[in-house]
């Protein structure tokens, strides 16, 4: 089996550079992907990738062309 990497909420918050409280709150409301191992909240590599992708936003309006 390939090595499976899971992160505690504290570790995942560090990786994502967000407050741990924000991460826990979002996970509790099931607003972001997360993994439970028994009763323990963890985040897989896939969970972290999905959280980042969900946070992506398209620009509201196009950037004006830069003068040359």
One Martini backbone bead per residue (centre of mass of N, CA, C, O) as a GRO file, in nm:
protein
   68
    1UNK     BB    1   0.098   0.035   0.021
    2UNK     BB    2   0.069   0.345   0.011
    3UNK     BB    3   0.148   0.624   0.157
    4UNK     BB    4  -0.047   0.781   0.404
    5UNK     BB    5  -0.136   1.121   0.442
    6UNK     BB    6  -0.213   1.281   0.749
    7UNK     BB    7  -0.375   1.558   0.914
    8UNK     BB    8  -0.402   1.762   1.145
    9UNK     BB    9  -0.545   2.055   1.208
   10UNK     BB   10  -0.279   2.197   1.269
   11UNK     BB   11  -0.120   2.108   1.018
   12UNK     BB   12  -0.324   2.203   0.803
   13UNK     BB   13  -0.321   2.502   0.881
   14UNK     BB   14  -0.024   2.545   0.813
   15UNK     BB   15  -0.036   2.465   0.515
   16UNK     BB   16  -0.283   2.679   0.451
   17UNK     BB   17  -0.266   2.942   0.622
   18UNK     BB   18  -0.474   2.901   0.870
   19UNK     BB   19  -0.684   2.891   1.110
   20UNK     BB   20  -0.779   2.635   1.305
   21UNK     BB   21  -1.065   2.738   1.373
   22UNK     BB   22  -1.163   2.757   1.082
   23UNK     BB   23  -1.122   2.463   1.003
   24UNK     BB   24  -1.305   2.337   1.222
   25UNK     BB   25  -1.565   2.488   1.150
   26UNK     BB   26  -1.589   2.388   0.856
   27UNK     BB   27  -1.585   2.085   0.922
   28UNK     BB   28  -1.835   2.078   1.115
   29UNK     BB   29  -2.022   2.198   0.864
   30UNK     BB   30  -1.922   2.062   0.590
   31UNK     BB   31  -1.762   2.290   0.395
   32UNK     BB   32  -1.525   2.082   0.399
   33UNK     BB   33  -1.302   1.858   0.349
   34UNK     BB   34  -1.288   1.548   0.541
   35UNK     BB   35  -1.158   1.324   0.801
   36UNK     BB   36  -1.257   1.034   0.984
   37UNK     BB   37  -1.094   0.867   1.261
   38UNK     BB   38  -1.333   0.801   1.401
   39UNK     BB   39  -1.323   1.093   1.609
   40UNK     BB   40  -1.088   1.197   1.425
   41UNK     BB   41  -0.966   1.475   1.283
   42UNK     BB   42  -0.875   1.482   0.935
   43UNK     BB   43  -0.634   1.540   0.657
   44UNK     BB   44  -0.589   1.492   0.342
   45UNK     BB   45  -0.441   1.565   0.056
   46UNK     BB   46  -0.708   1.582  -0.096
   47UNK     BB   47  -0.852   1.776   0.091
   48UNK     BB   48  -0.651   2.013   0.055
   49UNK     BB   49  -0.687   2.044  -0.248
   50UNK     BB   50  -0.994   2.101  -0.239
   51UNK     BB   51  -0.988   2.353  -0.064
   52UNK     BB   52  -0.827   2.523  -0.263
   53UNK     BB   53  -1.017   2.494  -0.508
   54UNK     BB   54  -1.273   2.615  -0.366
   55UNK     BB   55  -1.124   2.905  -0.324
   56UNK     BB   56  -1.147   2.973  -0.604
   57UNK     BB   57  -1.153   3.278  -0.805
   58UNK     BB   58  -1.282   3.474  -1.025
   59UNK     BB   59  -1.276   3.746  -1.176
   60UNK     BB   60  -1.486   4.016  -1.188
   61UNK     BB   61  -1.278   4.167  -1.377
   62UNK     BB   62  -1.091   4.262  -1.608
   63UNK     BB   63  -0.790   4.351  -1.681
   64UNK     BB   64  -0.624   4.598  -1.785
   65UNK     BB   65  -0.423   4.693  -2.008
   66UNK     BB   66  -0.094   4.734  -2.049
   67UNK     BB   67   0.120   4.959  -2.117
   68UNK     BB   68   0.386   4.985  -2.387
   0.00000   0.00000   0.00000
